[in-house]
Amino acid sequence: MQDNLPPTPLASDAPDRSGATRERLILAAEAMFAREGLDAVSLRQVNAAAGQRNASAAHYHFGSKEALIEAVSSYRLARVNLRRMERLAAIEARGTPGLRDLVEVMVLPMVEEIEQTAGGANYIQVLAQLGGHPVHDLAKLVRSKNAEALQRCSKLAAAQLSEIPYRVFEARFGLMILTAITALANRERMLISPVTDEKVEMPMLVSVLIDSLVASLSAPLSASTMAELGHSTKMLA
């Protein structure tokens, strides 16, 4: 297929490799992925949506569709990470963050990106797709340098919940991330749904979501989980 051809150098784009053209391609891809799905969009379609006359522009800037998806994911995550770091630093300046503080650090910057930036609703839809995709890996994002604040929050929260075995905490933390992304993405889908007029106000959703996430992280271990811990040597999925 044409999308698998090697990148073609573009003399006119060379000085702008990390600049405006790259950003236009990322934002065009993000919007198309959100609307049509990660697997339904080709690099050629992204080129056209970004107004690129050269059909090899996306190949030149990213090399492959997989690399473009990673660039789309990282584009906003870097900004969200910066907000998280700033919020966490402000809380730590006042004292030791509580568990709810840490969950807010993780959730509120995502909400700000959705509500306060152009295309923010596209961002959360792409994240939701990554969370359920059989090939592309949301966990890879969580381990990336652009998730430094998320990683710090995880360590701080685990220290506060020392009575919870770490592999249980790790599983809960992963589920927490997926729950937050799914809840926010579902809310955005409902806003544009032609089949329902039920709209959830963002402040209420966020408050209830944070309540739920704090509770899920700190819940006492059930007898069932204790039994599994007693005879299982595998990491929880």
Backbone as CSV, one residue per row, in Angstrom:
resi,resn,N_x,N_y,N_z,CA_x,CA_y,CA_z,C_x,C_y,C_z
1,MET,0.840,-1.200,0.000,0.000,0.000,0.000,0.873,1.247,0.000
2,GLN,0.346,2.342,-0.511,1.090,3.578,-0.614,1.573,4.063,0.752
3,ASP,0.789,3.827,1.806,1.147,4.313,3.133,2.389,3.640,3.698
4,ASN,2.865,2.539,3.082,4.027,1.839,3.584,5.310,2.235,2.864
5,LEU,5.220,3.172,1.929,6.409,3.645,1.236,7.299,4.414,2.196
6,PRO,8.627,4.410,1.977,9.522,5.189,2.838,9.262,6.673,2.681
7,PRO,9.627,7.469,3.681,9.373,8.897,3.601,10.134,9.559,2.472
8,THR,9.513,10.530,1.848,10.122,11.291,0.759,10.537,12.662,1.278
9,PRO,11.816,13.029,1.149,12.246,14.343,1.631,11.469,15.459,0.951
10,LEU,11.081,16.437,1.720,10.366,17.585,1.186,11.211,18.822,1.442
11,ALA,11.811,19.349,0.390,12.713,20.475,0.569,12.026,21.653,1.235
12,SER,10.778,21.905,0.861,10.080,23.065,1.403,9.722,22.888,2.866
13,ASP,9.603,21.618,3.311,9.212,21.359,4.689,10.401,21.143,5.613
14,ALA,11.607,20.899,5.062,12.739,20.523,5.885,13.005,21.475,7.044
15,PRO,12.995,22.795,6.848,13.263,23.689,7.967,12.147,23.670,9.013
16,ASP,10.978,23.088,8.649,9.808,23.161,9.515,9.450,21.801,10.096
17,ARG,10.439,20.915,10.161,10.151,19.527,10.510,9.448,19.394,11.850
18,SER,9.825,20.207,12.823,9.207,20.123,14.141,8.292,21.304,14.404
19,GLY,7.930,22.012,13.386,7.161,23.230,13.543,5.716,23.129,13.133
20,ALA,5.272,24.156,12.424,3.847,24.315,12.144,3.273,23.173,11.301
21,THR,4.022,22.691,10.312,3.494,21.613,9.469,3.282,20.343,10.282
22,ARG,4.247,20.019,11.105,4.130,18.840,11.968,2.922,18.967,12.892
23,GLU,2.742,20.146,13.464,1.609,20.349,14.371,0.281,20.241,13.627
24,ARG,0.208,20.779,12.401,-1.025,20.660,11.618,-1.357,19.198,11.347
25,LEU,-0.338,18.420,11.033,-0.564,16.998,10.783,-1.042,16.282,12.048
26,ILE,-0.451,16.603,13.175,-0.847,15.979,14.441,-2.293,16.307,14.770
27,LEU,-2.660,17.568,14.658,-4.020,17.971,15.013,-5.052,17.425,14.028
28,ALA,-4.684,17.366,12.753,-5.595,16.782,11.769,-5.793,15.291,12.052
29,ALA,-4.698,14.602,12.364,-4.790,13.176,12.686,-5.604,12.948,13.945
30,GLU,-5.375,13.756,14.950,-6.112,13.614,16.206,-7.612,13.727,15.973
31,ALA,-8.023,14.728,15.203,-9.451,14.919,14.927,-10.028,13.744,14.146
32,MET,-9.279,13.237,13.179,-9.774,12.116,12.378,-9.804,10.825,13.182
33,PHE,-8.780,10.588,13.990,-8.775,9.401,14.843,-9.948,9.425,15.815
34,ALA,-10.219,10.593,16.391,-11.323,10.712,17.347,-12.662,10.437,16.678
35,ARG,-12.818,10.927,15.466,-14.104,10.813,14.768,-14.297,9.452,14.112
36,GLU,-13.237,8.904,13.521,-13.383,7.715,12.678,-12.693,6.469,13.231
37,GLY,-11.831,6.627,14.204,-11.142,5.479,14.789,-9.703,5.370,14.316
38,LEU,-8.855,4.822,15.170,-7.428,4.725,14.854,-7.167,3.895,13.598
39,ASP,-7.939,2.840,13.403,-7.657,1.921,12.307,-8.265,2.342,10.975
40,ALA,-9.148,3.329,11.000,-9.890,3.683,9.789,-9.267,4.846,9.017
41,VAL,-8.172,5.387,9.516,-7.595,6.596,8.930,-6.210,6.279,8.367
42,SER,-5.971,6.705,7.130,-4.667,6.493,6.504,-3.838,7.773,6.565
43,LEU,-2.549,7.621,6.362,-1.668,8.796,6.326,-2.042,9.724,5.173
44,ARG,-2.455,9.155,4.068,-2.862,9.985,2.932,-4.064,10.860,3.309
45,GLN,-5.012,10.282,4.054,-6.174,11.072,4.490,-5.749,12.180,5.461
46,VAL,-4.801,11.875,6.321,-4.300,12.892,7.249,-3.631,14.026,6.478
47,ASN,-2.848,13.673,5.473,-2.220,14.704,4.633,-3.260,15.654,4.055
48,ALA,-4.314,15.062,3.502,-5.354,15.875,2.870,-6.056,16.753,3.895
49,ALA,-6.374,16.180,5.076,-7.080,16.946,6.099,-6.228,18.090,6.630
50,ALA,-4.902,17.898,6.599,-3.994,18.946,7.079,-3.634,19.942,5.989
51,GLY,-4.208,19.754,4.794,-3.954,20.690,3.704,-2.587,20.540,3.070
52,GLN,-2.020,19.333,3.136,-0.699,19.095,2.559,-0.829,18.598,1.122
53,ARG,-0.263,19.310,0.189,-0.362,18.924,-1.216,0.523,17.726,-1.536
54,ASN,1.626,17.595,-0.826,2.514,16.464,-1.046,1.999,15.264,-0.262
55,ALA,1.704,14.165,-0.959,1.098,12.984,-0.336,2.045,12.286,0.625
56,SER,3.333,12.653,0.612,4.308,12.006,1.490,4.645,12.844,2.723
57,ALA,3.899,13.907,2.970,4.233,14.800,4.089,4.245,14.072,5.421
58,ALA,3.215,13.279,5.687,3.151,12.585,6.980,4.269,11.553,7.097
59,HIS,4.607,10.888,5.978,5.731,9.951,5.990,7.022,10.681,6.332
60,TYR,7.199,11.840,5.771,8.423,12.604,5.997,8.561,12.993,7.465
61,HIS,7.481,13.442,8.064,7.540,13.934,9.440,7.493,12.828,10.485
62,PHE,6.845,11.701,10.186,6.642,10.677,11.213,7.163,9.296,10.828
63,GLY,7.224,9.001,9.536,7.777,7.728,9.106,6.779,6.596,8.996
64,SER,5.769,6.562,9.848,4.775,5.498,9.822,3.523,5.974,10.543
65,LYS,2.429,5.251,10.324,1.190,5.579,11.019,1.338,5.337,12.515
66,GLU,2.056,4.279,12.898,2.260,3.988,14.314,2.984,5.144,15.001
67,ALA,3.996,5.701,14.320,4.729,6.826,14.893,3.849,8.071,14.965
68,LEU,2.958,8.228,13.998,2.030,9.362,14.034,1.083,9.234,15.225
69,ILE,0.563,8.028,15.464,-0.326,7.815,16.607,0.409,8.135,17.908
70,GLU,1.662,7.732,17.992,2.452,8.029,19.191,2.652,9.535,19.339
71,ALA,2.900,10.226,18.221,3.083,11.677,18.274,1.799,12.381,18.696
72,VAL,0.661,11.900,18.194,-0.628,12.467,18.587,-0.840,12.295,20.086
73,SER,-0.528,11.117,20.594,-0.719,10.833,22.015,0.200,11.691,22.882
74,SER,1.440,11.858,22.432,2.424,12.591,23.226,2.220,14.096,23.173
75,TYR,1.601,14.588,22.091,1.449,16.024,21.881,0.763,16.694,23.068
76,ARG,-0.371,16.145,23.477,-1.099,16.743,24.598,-0.613,16.214,25.947
77,LEU,-0.114,14.992,25.966,0.351,14.434,27.233,1.476,15.282,27.807
78,ALA,2.325,15.838,26.963,3.406,16.694,27.447,2.839,17.920,28.159
79,ARG,1.778,18.489,27.614,1.171,19.668,28.239,0.434,19.291,29.517
80,VAL,-0.256,18.160,29.484,-0.952,17.686,30.682,0.063,17.371,31.786
81,ASN,1.176,16.781,31.405,2.219,16.471,32.383,2.750,17.734,33.038
82,LEU,2.945,18.780,32.254,3.425,20.042,32.814,2.433,20.602,33.822
83,ARG,1.150,20.566,33.495,0.130,21.030,34.437,0.144,20.189,35.710
84,ARG,0.290,18.886,35.545,0.334,18.002,36.706,1.529,18.325,37.600
85,MET,2.676,18.534,36.991,3.872,18.838,37.759,3.710,20.145,38.527
86,GLU,3.129,21.137,37.871,2.918,22.426,38.532,1.930,22.292,39.692
87,ARG,0.859,21.545,39.480,-0.141,21.359,40.534,0.456,20.577,41.712
88,LEU,1.215,19.539,41.400,1.826,18.734,42.448,2.836,19.554,43.247
89,ALA,3.631,20.364,42.563,4.609,21.206,43.261,3.922,22.189,44.201
90,ALA,2.810,22.753,43.752,2.074,23.703,44.592,1.519,23.016,45.836
91,ILE,1.024,21.793,45.690,0.482,21.053,46.834,1.605,20.667,47.796
92,GLU,2.726,20.194,47.250,3.847,19.780,48.099,4.456,20.959,48.840
93,ALA,4.346,22.148,48.266,4.855,23.339,48.954,4.064,23.635,50.221
94,ARG,2.826,23.136,50.279,1.969,23.371,51.455,2.060,22.222,52.464
95,GLY,2.640,21.100,52.054,2.724,19.944,52.939,2.645,18.653,52.151
96,THR,2.436,17.548,52.876,2.345,16.239,52.232,1.000,16.083,51.531
97,PRO,0.987,15.748,50.235,-0.294,15.589,49.526,-1.100,14.428,50.099
98,GLY,-2.407,14.636,50.243,-3.291,13.543,50.611,-3.662,12.734,49.389
99,LEU,-4.351,11.632,49.619,-4.714,10.757,48.507,-5.634,11.483,47.521
100,ARG,-6.586,12.241,48.022,-7.469,12.978,47.127,-6.694,14.033,46.340
101,ASP,-5.724,14.673,46.992,-4.875,15.638,46.285,-4.208,14.973,45.080
102,LEU,-3.686,13.770,45.290,-2.961,13.077,44.227,-3.892,12.672,43.086
103,VAL,-5.085,12.227,43.422,-6.050,11.883,42.375,-6.448,13.135,41.596
104,GLU,-6.612,14.246,42.285,-6.930,15.507,41.593,-5.800,15.917,40.656
105,VAL,-4.563,15.719,41.087,-3.415,16.028,40.226,-3.484,15.208,38.941
106,MET,-3.947,13.987,39.045,-4.020,13.125,37.875,-5.197,13.469,36.963
107,VAL,-6.319,13.843,37.559,-7.552,14.025,36.783,-7.737,15.456,36.270
108,LEU,-7.546,16.443,37.128,-7.924,17.812,36.761,-7.170,18.368,35.548
109,PRO,-5.867,18.105,35.393,-5.208,18.604,34.179,-5.775,18.001,32.891
110,MET,-6.263,16.754,32.927,-6.928,16.191,31.748,-8.202,16.962,31.447
111,VAL,-8.949,17.282,32.495,-10.187,18.045,32.318,-9.876,19.421,31.741
112,GLU,-8.816,20.065,32.227,-8.427,21.379,31.704,-8.078,21.299,30.227
113,GLU,-7.381,20.234,29.831,-7.036,20.084,28.408,-8.292,19.910,27.566
114,ILE,-9.263,19.174,28.078,-10.520,18.971,27.351,-11.307,20.273,27.242
115,GLU,-11.423,20.976,28.348,-12.312,22.125,28.436,-11.697,23.421,27.907
116,GLN,-10.390,23.573,28.002,-9.777,24.876,27.770,-8.950,24.964,26.496
117,THR,-8.791,23.876,25.764,-7.968,23.924,24.560,-8.751,23.459,23.344
118,ALA,-8.426,24.017,22.208,-9.066,23.602,20.961,-8.732,22.145,20.675
119,GLY,-9.749,21.357,20.382,-9.536,19.946,20.076,-9.368,19.062,21.292
120,GLY,-9.588,19.616,22.493,-9.401,18.821,23.699,-10.296,17.604,23.771
121,ALA,-11.505,17.715,23.233,-12.412,16.564,23.210,-11.854,15.459,22.324
122,ASN,-11.133,15.823,21.269,-10.498,14.814,20.418,-9.437,14.048,21.197
123,TYR,-8.695,14.772,22.006,-7.612,14.175,22.804,-8.131,13.038,23.683
124,ILE,-9.211,13.272,24.404,-9.694,12.252,25.331,-10.297,11.071,24.578
125,GLN,-10.853,11.321,23.392,-11.390,10.223,22.590,-10.267,9.311,22.084
126,VAL,-9.148,9.913,21.704,-8.009,9.112,21.246,-7.454,8.284,22.400
127,LEU,-7.337,8.888,23.579,-6.857,8.139,24.739,-7.764,6.947,25.038
128,ALA,-9.063,7.167,24.953,-10.009,6.084,25.223,-9.817,4.937,24.231
129,GLN,-9.561,5.263,22.965,-9.319,4.217,21.976,-8.025,3.463,22.263
130,LEU,-6.993,4.168,22.687,-5.732,3.509,23.015,-5.917,2.523,24.170
131,GLY,-6.791,2.889,25.114,-7.021,2.025,26.261,-7.642,0.693,25.911
132,GLY,-8.342,0.628,24.801,-8.998,-0.618,24.414,-8.487,-1.202,23.119
133,HIS,-7.365,-0.697,22.613,-6.870,-1.156,21.308,-6.003,-2.398,21.465
134,PRO,-6.155,-3.377,20.565,-5.389,-4.619,20.700,-3.916,-4.487,20.360
135,VAL,-3.507,-3.388,19.703,-2.113,-3.231,19.280,-1.447,-2.046,19.972
136,HIS,-2.057,-0.881,19.867,-1.475,0.321,20.454,-1.636,0.295,21.962
137,ASP,-0.608,0.756,22.678,-0.487,0.489,24.106,-0.580,1.766,24.924
138,LEU,-1.672,1.912,25.680,-1.805,3.048,26.594,-0.771,2.965,27.711
139,ALA,-0.436,1.758,28.137,0.535,1.589,29.219,1.892,2.166,28.835
140,LYS,2.228,2.130,27.548,3.495,2.695,27.097,3.532,4.199,27.361
141,LEU,2.401,4.859,27.186,2.328,6.291,27.487,2.547,6.548,28.969
142,VAL,1.960,5.705,29.804,2.060,5.887,31.252,3.504,5.722,31.719
143,ARG,4.291,4.961,30.972,5.701,4.757,31.332,6.636,5.771,30.681
144,SER,6.111,6.646,29.838,6.952,7.564,29.072,7.405,8.752,29.911
145,LYS,8.364,9.511,29.387,8.875,10.679,30.110,7.799,11.748,30.263
146,ASN,6.813,11.744,29.372,5.732,12.730,29.472,4.687,12.352,30.516
147,ALA,4.928,11.264,31.219,4.029,10.852,32.308,4.756,10.902,33.648
148,GLU,5.771,11.740,33.747,6.568,11.823,34.976,5.704,12.144,36.191
149,ALA,4.784,13.082,36.037,3.929,13.458,37.165,3.026,12.303,37.575
150,LEU,2.519,11.581,36.599,1.671,10.427,36.888,2.454,9.372,37.663
151,GLN,3.696,9.155,37.260,4.542,8.185,37.935,4.844,8.625,39.373
152,ARG,5.075,9.899,39.584,5.321,10.413,40.930,4.082,10.270,41.802
153,CYS,2.931,10.562,41.240,1.684,10.405,41.989,1.476,8.949,42.397
154,SER,1.809,8.043,41.508,1.668,6.622,41.810,2.534,6.242,43.009
155,LYS,3.778,6.688,43.026,4.684,6.367,44.132,4.202,6.977,45.443
156,LEU,3.748,8.219,45.384,3.262,8.883,46.596,2.003,8.217,47.129
157,ALA,1.107,7.841,46.218,-0.128,7.178,46.639,0.164,5.802,47.214
158,ALA,1.080,5.060,46.599,1.432,3.732,47.103,2.017,3.824,48.502
159,ALA,2.818,4.860,48.756,3.406,5.043,50.084,2.336,5.313,51.136
160,GLN,1.280,6.030,50.742,0.194,6.315,51.680,-0.691,5.097,51.917
161,LEU,-0.651,4.154,51.013,-1.494,2.960,51.115,-0.620,1.726,51.335
162,SER,0.307,1.843,52.252,1.283,0.777,52.466,0.634,-0.521,52.927
163,GLU,-0.591,-0.437,53.456,-1.282,-1.650,53.879,-1.839,-2.444,52.697
164,ILE,-1.871,-1.823,51.517,-2.342,-2.501,50.304,-1.137,-3.141,49.609
165,PRO,-1.126,-4.442,49.388,-0.011,-5.062,48.658,0.223,-4.342,47.330
166,TYR,1.510,-4.177,46.994,1.810,-3.325,45.847,1.188,-3.840,44.561
167,ARG,1.138,-5.148,44.366,0.561,-5.627,43.107,-0.936,-5.369,43.047
168,VAL,-1.607,-5.301,44.205,-3.015,-4.899,44.214,-3.119,-3.414,43.908
169,PHE,-2.249,-2.617,44.539,-2.250,-1.178,44.262,-1.990,-0.911,42.782
170,GLU,-1.027,-1.613,42.211,-0.672,-1.410,40.801,-1.865,-1.686,39.896
171,ALA,-2.588,-2.769,40.195,-3.775,-3.089,39.401,-4.839,-2.016,39.569
172,ARG,-5.051,-1.550,40.803,-6.037,-0.501,41.054,-5.650,0.801,40.359
173,PHE,-4.374,1.118,40.365,-3.924,2.362,39.735,-4.169,2.320,38.233
174,GLY,-3.877,1.185,37.616,-4.147,1.049,36.191,-5.620,1.164,35.873
175,LEU,-6.452,0.533,36.688,-7.895,0.632,36.492,-8.386,2.055,36.711
176,MET,-7.750,2.761,37.651,-8.118,4.148,37.901,-7.893,5.017,36.665
177,ILE,-6.755,4.837,36.018,-6.454,5.612,34.812,-7.478,5.312,33.724
178,LEU,-7.753,4.031,33.502,-8.729,3.651,32.482,-10.117,4.190,32.809
179,THR,-10.498,4.136,34.083,-11.817,4.629,34.487,-11.942,6.123,34.236
180,ALA,-10.907,6.880,34.607,-10.953,8.324,34.406,-11.069,8.673,32.927
181,ILE,-10.253,8.040,32.097,-10.278,8.316,30.658,-11.637,7.946,30.068
182,THR,-12.138,6.767,30.428,-13.413,6.305,29.878,-14.558,7.210,30.290
183,ALA,-14.593,7.612,31.548,-15.675,8.474,32.031,-15.671,9.823,31.309
184,LEU,-14.504,10.412,31.145,-14.412,11.713,30.480,-14.721,11.594,28.989
185,ALA,-14.265,10.510,28.361,-14.559,10.309,26.934,-16.040,10.068,26.711
186,ASN,-16.665,9.292,27.588,-18.097,9.032,27.451,-18.894,10.319,27.578
187,ARG,-18.484,11.168,28.471,-19.190,12.447,28.648,-19.109,13.284,27.374
188,GLU,-17.944,13.320,26.740,-17.798,14.078,25.499,-18.633,13.475,24.378
189,ARG,-18.714,12.145,24.323,-19.545,11.508,23.295,-21.021,11.829,23.508
190,MET,-21.448,11.867,24.751,-22.841,12.184,25.048,-23.205,13.595,24.605
191,LEU,-22.244,14.504,24.671,-22.509,15.895,24.293,-22.890,16.027,22.822
192,ILE,-22.359,15.127,22.002,-22.622,15.224,20.563,-23.537,14.104,20.072
193,SER,-24.052,13.305,20.994,-24.894,12.174,20.600,-26.227,12.649,20.035
194,PRO,-26.641,12.101,18.882,-27.938,12.471,18.311,-29.103,11.685,18.919
195,VAL,-28.791,10.704,19.778,-29.852,9.828,20.286,-30.190,10.082,21.744
196,THR,-29.491,10.994,22.398,-29.821,11.309,23.783,-29.579,12.782,24.058
197,ASP,-30.430,13.348,24.888,-30.225,14.731,25.305,-29.789,14.797,26.767
198,GLU,-29.402,13.641,27.312,-28.918,13.604,28.686,-27.485,14.120,28.721
199,LYS,-27.288,15.216,29.389,-25.968,15.825,29.470,-25.524,15.877,30.933
200,VAL,-24.293,15.491,31.176,-23.737,15.515,32.524,-22.839,16.737,32.639
201,GLU,-23.110,17.587,33.614,-22.269,18.757,33.822,-20.877,18.314,34.266
202,MET,-19.852,18.908,33.676,-18.477,18.492,33.952,-18.112,18.613,35.435
203,PRO,-18.444,19.709,36.139,-18.050,19.784,37.560,-18.605,18.633,38.397
204,MET,-19.861,18.262,38.174,-20.440,17.153,38.922,-19.756,15.840,38.567
205,LEU,-19.544,15.604,37.270,-18.878,14.374,36.846,-17.497,14.267,37.477
206,VAL,-16.747,15.342,37.442,-15.381,15.317,37.968,-15.379,15.044,39.468
207,SER,-16.274,15.682,40.195,-16.339,15.478,41.642,-16.669,14.029,41.986
208,VAL,-17.685,13.480,41.322,-18.075,12.087,41.567,-16.966,11.134,41.121
209,LEU,-16.337,11.445,39.990,-15.253,10.603,39.485,-14.106,10.544,40.483
210,ILE,-13.702,11.686,40.995,-12.599,11.719,41.959,-12.977,10.977,43.234
211,ASP,-14.212,11.170,43.715,-14.692,10.399,44.874,-14.516,8.903,44.633
212,SER,-14.945,8.458,43.465,-14.918,7.033,43.143,-13.494,6.508,43.038
213,LEU,-12.614,7.291,42.444,-11.235,6.847,42.266,-10.504,6.766,43.595
214,VAL,-10.717,7.733,44.458,-10.105,7.688,45.794,-10.582,6.446,46.541
215,ALA,-11.889,6.204,46.456,-12.452,5.038,47.148,-11.905,3.734,46.587
216,SER,-11.746,3.666,45.276,-11.272,2.413,44.673,-9.807,2.143,45.011
217,LEU,-9.007,3.200,45.131,-7.606,3.013,45.496,-7.446,2.556,46.940
218,SER,-8.283,3.088,47.827,-8.089,2.879,49.260,-9.002,1.823,49.864
219,ALA,-9.838,1.184,49.084,-10.791,0.204,49.614,-10.073,-0.941,50.322
220,PRO,-10.629,-1.418,51.430,-10.049,-2.587,52.107,-10.061,-3.795,51.165
221,LEU,-9.099,-4.684,51.354,-9.059,-5.889,50.529,-10.220,-6.805,50.895
222,SER,-10.878,-7.318,49.888,-11.975,-8.257,50.120,-11.415,-9.635,50.452
223,ALA,-12.288,-10.479,50.988,-11.879,-11.856,51.268,-11.464,-12.567,49.987
224,SER,-12.156,-12.250,48.892,-11.819,-12.874,47.609,-10.416,-12.490,47.161
225,THR,-10.083,-11.185,47.252,-8.746,-10.743,46.854,-7.687,-11.324,47.781
226,MET,-7.962,-11.379,49.081,-7.019,-11.966,50.028,-6.755,-13.433,49.677
227,ALA,-7.817,-14.147,49.283,-7.646,-15.543,48.909,-6.776,-15.679,47.665
228,GLU,-7.003,-14.773,46.690,-6.191,-14.812,45.471,-4.731,-14.517,45.779
229,LEU,-4.492,-13.575,46.680,-3.122,-13.257,47.058,-2.447,-14.452,47.724
230,GLY,-3.261,-15.247,48.415,-2.694,-16.376,49.139,-2.205,-17.501,48.261
231,HIS,-2.790,-17.648,47.057,-2.360,-18.781,46.226,-1.872,-18.404,44.845
232,SER,-1.817,-17.081,44.544,-1.371,-16.664,43.222,0.007,-16.048,43.317
233,THR,0.892,-16.413,42.394,2.240,-15.829,42.331,2.405,-14.917,41.126
234,LYS,1.312,-14.699,40.386,1.363,-13.873,39.176,0.923,-12.461,39.490
235,MET,1.442,-11.511,38.715,0.962,-10.125,38.827,-0.485,-10.081,38.433
236,LEU,-1.248,-9.230,39.111,-2.645,-9.060,38.729,-2.721,-8.402,37.375
237,ALA,-3.710,-8.815,36.554,-3.850,-8.244,35.208,-4.549,-6.922,35.301
